[in-house]
Amino acid sequence: MKNLKIYAASLAICATSAVLPALAQQTRVLTADKHNEYGVVYNLPVTAIEFQITARRTSTIAGPYYQYAKKFLGTTKAPSQDSEKWEIVSVKAYPYGVADTESRYLMQVKPGAVTSITVAEDGMLLAINSDAEAPSVPAAADDSEPAIEVHPRDYLQYVNEDFLASQSTAKQAQMLSESLMEVRDAKLSLTRGTADSMPTDGRQLELMLASLAHQEKALTAAFTGTTETQTVTRTFSFTPKGENERVTLFRMSDFAGFVEADDLAGAPVNVTVKVLSKGELPVDSKGEEKKLPKDAVIYNIPGAAHIALQCEGKTLWSGDVELAQLGVQFGLNPSLFSDKKQRSKAIFSPVTGGLVEISEVDD
């Protein structure tokens, strides 16, 4: 992987709620009544991370007269053979939550109470007695770049019969060089207004200069070759286990770009997880852990981990992320949300299931 270059992209992590871009969720409002025995079921999330990786492919095509580039163009940088390389140019990371099928809870409500909960399509808890936006994540940006304007063999449309009849590559190179000088002289004469046959209007001048510019590029490419660049963005999802770990997310090949994690043709791009803290139960004024209320509305108190994306010893991205998997579950007294005199509302993080806000309902 000697040609693989990696640019560390220390982009700030987006701590907004997120799901996969193509799977934008809707929300559902559930109410407890007689048909469901005054109970509503919801899920807490596990935290995953979506990595949006943008890589640039650079393809170099050598010109057929590269060996004469120094003699006629004065450059020593003309490539002598075709080549291709890939380089990772940017990394973005978005944490998001998905419903944990093993974290399913029942919220029991007293008959006659006006209580509702808002969940995502997958049943993940979002809010109680309040609206909540559906989780989303920004779509990958289109970083595509234009293809090359000329090919190293485009010069053939500008050669004459003498060139085609010649059997000497040195002589052909000389004729191409002379043609290139003529094109450059013609451009200079037009821009200075000293050409023998000047165009009659600005549009005609523009077309003539564009034609000469293409000829110049085509003739130059016969010596110096051309380079084509293209950017490709791929999305990878990773769900931490809630422990220190190191996982190969994918591999990067000089010739094939993004390849599977088990394809040894590429260099491994690894995700490392280092646990920073685990969720702790709240304590009272005496420093003792609070007891779980009866029929509590369960939520997460998340932990945190430092997560890094690396390749060949270089860090592409790193950040501290709150993880539901490192948390503990605690609960709110359900009477807070059904009190007839003053009901409360709560907002929960769709990424971790943690309590974001609790306040009184404005009736």
C-alpha positions in Angstrom: 0.0 0.0 0.0 2.9 2.4 -0.7 0.8 4.6 -2.9 -2.2 4.9 -0.6 -2.3 8.3 1.0 -4.6 9.1 3.9 -5.6 12.6 5.0 -6.6 12.8 8.6 -9.9 14.6 8.7 -10.5 15.8 12.2 -14.1 16.7 11.6 -16.3 17.4 14.6 -18.8 14.6 15.3 -22.4 15.4 14.9 -24.2 14.6 18.1 -27.6 15.0 16.5 -30.0 12.1 16.4 -29.5 10.0 13.3 -30.6 7.0 11.3 -29.4 5.8 7.9 -30.1 8.4 5.2 -32.2 6.3 2.9 -34.3 5.1 5.8 -35.8 8.3 7.2 -38.2 7.4 9.9 -41.6 8.7 10.9 -42.9 9.1 14.4 -45.9 7.5 16.0 -47.9 8.7 19.0 -49.2 6.0 21.2 -51.9 6.4 23.9 -52.9 4.0 26.7 -56.5 3.0 26.8 -58.8 0.1 27.4 -57.8 -1.9 24.3 -54.2 -2.1 25.3 -55.0 -2.5 29.0 -53.7 1.1 29.7 -50.1 0.2 28.8 -47.9 1.2 26.0 -44.7 -0.7 24.9 -41.5 1.0 23.8 -37.8 0.2 23.1 -34.6 1.8 24.2 -31.9 2.2 21.6 -28.4 0.8 21.1 -26.0 3.4 19.7 -24.4 2.9 16.3 -22.1 5.1 14.2 -22.4 5.8 10.5 -19.1 6.7 8.8 -19.3 8.5 5.5 -15.9 8.0 3.8 -14.9 10.0 0.7 -12.0 8.8 -1.3 -10.4 10.2 -4.4 -9.3 8.0 -7.3 -6.5 9.4 -9.4 -5.8 7.7 -12.8 -2.8 8.7 -14.7 -2.4 7.9 -18.4 1.0 8.3 -19.9 1.4 10.2 -23.2 2.8 8.2 -26.1 5.7 10.6 -26.5 6.5 11.0 -22.8 10.3 10.4 -23.5 10.4 13.6 -25.5 8.7 15.8 -22.9 11.9 17.2 -21.5 13.4 18.0 -25.0 10.3 19.7 -26.4 8.4 21.0 -23.4 11.2 21.3 -20.8 9.5 19.2 -18.2 10.8 16.1 -16.4 7.5 15.3 -14.7 5.8 13.5 -17.6 4.7 10.0 -16.3 6.2 7.1 -18.2 3.5 4.5 -17.4 -0.2 4.4 -16.5 -1.0 4.3 -12.8 -3.9 4.5 -10.4 -4.1 5.3 -6.7 -6.8 5.9 -4.1 -6.6 8.3 -1.2 -9.1 8.9 1.6 -9.8 12.7 1.7 -12.6 13.1 4.2 -14.4 11.2 7.0 -17.7 12.2 8.7 -19.2 10.3 11.5 -22.8 10.4 12.8 -24.0 8.5 15.9 -27.6 7.2 15.7 -29.8 4.9 17.6 -31.7 1.8 16.6 -34.3 0.1 18.7 -32.8 -2.6 20.9 -35.1 -5.6 20.6 -33.8 -6.8 24.0 -34.7 -3.6 25.7 -38.5 -3.6 25.5 -40.5 -1.9 28.3 -44.1 -1.3 29.3 -45.4 2.0 30.5 -48.4 1.4 32.6 -50.9 4.3 32.9 -53.9 4.8 35.2 -57.3 4.5 33.5 -58.6 8.0 32.5 -55.1 9.6 32.5 -54.2 11.7 29.5 -50.8 10.4 28.6 -49.1 9.7 25.3 -45.7 8.6 24.2 -44.0 9.4 20.9 -41.9 6.6 19.3 -40.0 6.1 16.1 -41.2 3.6 13.5 -39.1 0.9 15.1 -40.6 1.6 18.6 -37.7 3.6 20.0 -38.8 6.0 22.8 -38.6 9.6 21.8 -40.9 11.6 24.1 -43.7 11.5 26.6 -46.6 14.0 26.4 -44.7 15.9 23.7 -44.0 15.9 20.0 -40.6 14.8 18.7 -38.8 15.0 15.4 -38.1 11.8 13.5 -34.4 10.9 13.7 -32.4 11.7 10.6 -28.8 12.0 9.4 -27.4 14.3 6.6 -27.1 12.5 3.3 -23.6 12.0 1.9 -22.5 15.0 -0.2 -21.9 14.6 -3.9 -18.2 15.3 -4.2 -17.9 14.0 -7.8 -15.4 15.8 -10.0 -15.4 16.3 -13.8 -13.7 13.7 -16.0 -10.6 14.6 -18.0 -11.1 17.0 -20.9 -8.7 15.3 -23.2 -7.1 11.9 -23.8 -3.4 11.3 -24.6 -4.4 10.2 -28.1 -6.7 13.1 -28.9 -3.7 14.7 -30.7 -4.4 12.4 -33.7 -7.3 14.6 -34.8 -4.8 17.4 -35.4 -2.0 15.7 -37.3 -1.4 15.7 -41.1 -0.4 13.1 -43.7 3.3 13.7 -43.2 3.0 12.8 -39.5 1.1 9.6 -40.3 3.6 8.6 -43.0 6.6 9.0 -40.7 8.1 5.9 -39.2 10.2 7.8 -36.7 8.8 8.6 -33.2 11.4 11.3 -32.8 10.3 12.9 -36.0 6.6 12.6 -35.0 7.4 14.2 -31.6 9.1 17.1 -33.4 6.2 17.7 -35.7 3.8 17.6 -32.7 6.0 20.1 -30.9 6.0 22.4 -33.9 2.2 22.2 -34.2 2.0 23.0 -30.5 4.1 26.1 -31.0 1.9 27.2 -33.9 -1.3 26.8 -31.8 0.2 28.8 -29.0 1.3 31.6 -31.4 -2.2 31.6 -32.9 -3.8 32.0 -29.4 -1.4 34.9 -28.6 -2.2 36.7 -31.8 -5.9 36.4 -31.3 -5.7 37.7 -27.7 -3.5 40.6 -28.8 -5.7 41.4 -31.8 -2.8 41.0 -34.2 -4.0 37.8 -36.1 -4.1 38.0 -39.9 -7.8 37.0 -39.8 -9.5 38.4 -36.7 -13.0 37.2 -35.8 -15.9 39.5 -36.6 -17.5 39.4 -33.1 -17.0 38.3 -29.6 -18.8 35.0 -30.0 -16.6 34.0 -32.9 -13.5 34.9 -30.9 -14.7 32.8 -28.0 -15.2 29.8 -30.2 -11.8 30.2 -31.9 -10.0 30.5 -28.6 -11.9 27.4 -27.2 -10.8 25.4 -30.2 -7.2 26.4 -29.9 -7.3 25.7 -26.2 -8.5 22.1 -26.8 -5.8 21.6 -29.5 -3.1 22.9 -27.1 -4.3 20.5 -24.4 -4.5 17.5 -26.8 -1.0 18.1 -28.2 0.5 18.7 -24.7 -1.1 15.5 -23.4 0.7 13.5 -26.1 3.9 14.3 -24.1 2.8 14.8 -20.5 -0.2 12.4 -20.4 -3.4 13.1 -18.5 -4.8 12.7 -15.0 -8.4 11.8 -14.3 -9.8 12.3 -10.8 -13.0 11.1 -9.3 -14.4 11.1 -5.8 -16.5 8.2 -4.4 -18.4 8.3 -1.1 -19.2 5.1 0.7 -21.2 4.7 3.9 -20.3 2.1 6.6 -22.2 1.4 9.9 -20.6 0.2 13.1 -22.3 -0.8 16.3 -19.9 -0.9 19.3 -20.3 -3.8 21.7 -19.9 -1.7 24.8 -16.3 -2.7 25.5 -12.8 -2.0 24.4 -12.5 -3.4 20.9 -10.8 -3.1 17.5 -12.6 -4.0 14.3 -11.7 -3.8 10.6 -14.5 -1.8 9.0 -13.3 -2.2 5.4 -10.1 -2.1 3.4 -8.7 0.3 1.0 -6.9 -0.9 -2.2 -4.7 1.2 -4.5 -6.3 -0.4 -7.5 -9.9 -1.2 -6.4 -10.6 1.4 -3.9 -13.1 0.3 -1.2 -13.0 -3.5 -0.7 -14.5 -5.8 1.9 -12.9 -6.2 5.3 -11.7 -9.7 4.5 -10.1 -8.7 1.2 -6.4 -8.8 1.9 -5.7 -6.8 -1.3 -6.3 -3.6 0.6 -5.0 -2.0 3.8 -7.3 -2.4 6.8 -9.3 0.6 8.0 -9.9 -0.1 11.7 -12.3 1.2 14.2 -11.0 1.2 17.8 -13.2 1.7 20.8 -11.8 2.7 24.2 -14.2 2.9 27.1 -14.1 6.2 28.9 -16.9 5.9 31.4 -19.9 3.8 32.2 -23.3 5.0 33.2 -24.0 5.3 36.9 -27.2 5.3 38.8 -28.2 8.6 40.4 -27.5 9.0 44.1 -29.4 10.9 46.9 -28.1 13.5 49.2 -26.5 10.8 51.3 -24.6 9.4 48.3 -26.7 6.3 48.2 -28.1 5.0 44.9 -31.7 6.0 44.4 -34.3 3.3 44.3 -36.2 2.6 41.1 -39.8 3.9 41.3 -42.7 1.5 41.1 -43.7 0.8 37.4 -41.0 3.2 36.4 -40.7 4.6 32.9 -37.3 3.2 32.1 -34.6 5.2 30.3 -30.8 5.0 29.8 -28.1 6.8 31.6 -25.3 6.4 28.9 -21.6 5.9 29.2 -19.0 7.2 26.8 -16.1 5.9 24.7 -13.4 7.3 22.5 -13.8 6.0 19.0 -11.1 6.3 16.3 -10.9 5.3 12.6 -7.4 4.5 11.6 -5.4 3.1 8.6 -1.8 2.2 8.5 -1.1 4.0 11.8 -2.8 7.3 10.8 -6.0 8.6 12.4 -8.7 9.4 9.9 -11.2 10.5 12.5 -11.7 10.3 16.2 -14.1 11.6 18.8 -15.8 10.9 22.1 -19.2 9.4 21.7 -22.0 8.6 24.3 -23.1 5.0 24.0 -26.3 3.4 25.2 -24.4 0.1 25.4 -22.2 1.5 28.2 -25.2 2.8 30.2 -27.4 1.7 33.0 -31.2 1.8 33.2 -33.1 4.0 35.6 -36.7 5.2 35.6 -39.1 8.0 36.2 -42.2 7.8 38.3 -45.1 7.3 35.8 -47.3 9.6 38.0 -45.3 12.6 36.7 -47.0 12.1 33.3 -50.6 11.5 34.4 -51.1 13.9 37.3 -54.4 15.7 36.6 -53.3 19.0 38.1 -49.9 19.3 36.4 -48.6 16.8 34.0 -45.0 16.6 33.0 -43.4 16.0 29.6 -40.1 14.4 28.8 -37.7 14.3 25.8 -35.3 11.4 25.3 -32.2 11.1 23.1 -32.8 9.0 20.1 -29.1 8.2 20.0 -28.6 7.0 23.6 -32.1 6.8 25.2 -30.9 9.2 27.8 -33.2 11.8 29.4 -32.7 15.2 27.6 -35.4 17.3 29.2 -38.3 17.0 31.6 -40.7 19.9 32.3 -44.3 20.7 32.9 -46.8 20.5 30.1 -48.2 23.9 28.9 -51.9 23.2 28.7 
